[in-house]
Amino acid sequence: MSNVSLRPASLADADALEALSAKTIRVKYPAILGVDAVEGYIASGAIGAYYRQHVATLTVAELAGIRIGVCAIQPARIDLMMVDLDHHRSGVAALLLADGERKLFAAADRIGLDCFRQNEQARRFYAKHGWVDDRLFEDEDHGIAMIHLVKPRPVSLD
């Protein structure tokens, strides 16, 4: 991953991040949400709106000038992680996650994130990086089965 760089996002990234997300969502989420829900979500414009509204919270992963991943943070939480399908299992997500965790642990002793309960690939990824199941819940707006994961600040060996 030495050729991958991380940088703060700008509004100029929104269209590329929206396309990256739509591509990934179309492949990964129909089994969880259903095709109609996925296509409705993409058509709604919510993806691009999210990136434009939260640009100050985004870190972009780039490879040779191409945006290949993004992480959004909010106080004490990873709010979004998305990596282009062509770069899954390449270390990009781990790099973005580590960067987000570092930023969050600067201000919090325990951080969290929400994940689709049925997204086994994501749950295995987070578990591999020290995240643990905290509680099950349903998304209030759509009734989707979710899980909240947490990670305590690692003990420093200084």
N, C-alpha and C positions, 0 to 999 in steps of 0.2 A: 504494500500500500504506500510505498515511498513516493509514488507519482501522484497520489491523491492529495489535494490540498483542501483545507477548510477555511471558510471565510464568512463574514456576516453577509446576510442577504440584502438585496436592494429591491426596489419595486420593479426594476428591469428583469428580475429573475422570475416574476410571478407566472408569466405565460409558460416558460419552460418547466417550472415546477408543477404547474397544473397538468401539462401534458404527461410528465413523468408519473404523476399520481394517478391520472386517469388510466394510463396503460397498466400500471400495477394493480389498481383496484379492479379493473375489468377481468384480470386473470385470477387474482387471489381471493376476491370476496364474493363472487356469485354463490359459492357453496355455503357461505355463511349467511348472506343477506338475501339471496335470490337475484336473478338477472334483472328483473323489473326494478327492484330497489336500487341496484347498482347503477343501472342506466338512468333512472330518475335522478339519483344523486348527482351523477356526472352532468346531466343536462341542466340541472338547477343552477349551475354556476357557483355552487357553494365552495368548491375547491379553490378556484381563483380568488373568490372573495376572502376565504380564510388566509391565503398567502398575502394578499394585499393588506388585510386588516392587521395581521400579526407579523409583518415584515421585521419589526424590531426584535422579535424573539427567535428569528430563524438563523440557523447556520447551514450553509450550503457546502456539500462535498463536490469537488470538481476533479475531472481527469481530462487533461489536454484541452481545457477550456469548455468541456461539456459538463453540465450539471447532472450528477448521477445519484444524488441523495440530499436529504434535508432533515433537520431535527429542529423542533420548536420546543422551547421551554417556557414555563410559567413558574411563579414562585413555588418551590418545593416539588415540582413535577415536570416530567417529560410529557409534553402535550401532544406531540406528533413525531413519528419516525417514518420516513418513506425512502426506499432505495429502489432505483431502477431495476427491473427484473433481470437485466443482463449483468447486474453486479451483485445479485444475491449470493451469499456465501463466499464473498470475496474479501471480507474484512471491512468494507465501507461502513456497514451498520455498526460494527464494534467501535470503529473510529469515531463516528458521530455520537454514539452512546457515551463513550468515555469522555468526550468533550462536554456533552450536556451534563453528565454527572459531576465533572470537575467544577463547572460553573454553579450548579445547584448546591453542591456540598460546601461551597464558599459561604453560603448563607443559611444552610439547613442541616440538621443532624440526621434527618430521615426524609427520603424523597419517595414519590410514588408515580405510578402511571396506570392507565386503564388499557385493557386489551380485550378484544373479542374472546369470549370463553372458548369458542371452537377453533381459534387460530393456534393450532398446536405448534406450528413452525415458530411463530413469534414467542409463544410461551416457553418453548425449549431454548430459544435464543436468550431470552431474558434470564431464565434460570441459570444458564451457563455463565452469565455475567453477574451472578449473585443476587438476583431479584427473587423474592419469595411471595407466594400467594398470601393475600391479606383478607379479602372478602369478595364474595360473589354479589352481583347486583344486576338489575335490569336497567338498560338505558331508558330514562323516563319518557323521551320523545318517541321512541320507536319500538320499545319492548324487546330490545336485543340483549341476549345473555352476555354479560360482561364480567370481567374479573379485575379487581384492583390489586396491583403488585406494589411491593415496597422494598426499599433497600436502605439499610442504616449506613451512616457514614463509616467507612472502613477505619479500623483502629490504626493509627499511625505508629510506626516503629522507630520514630526519630530518636 
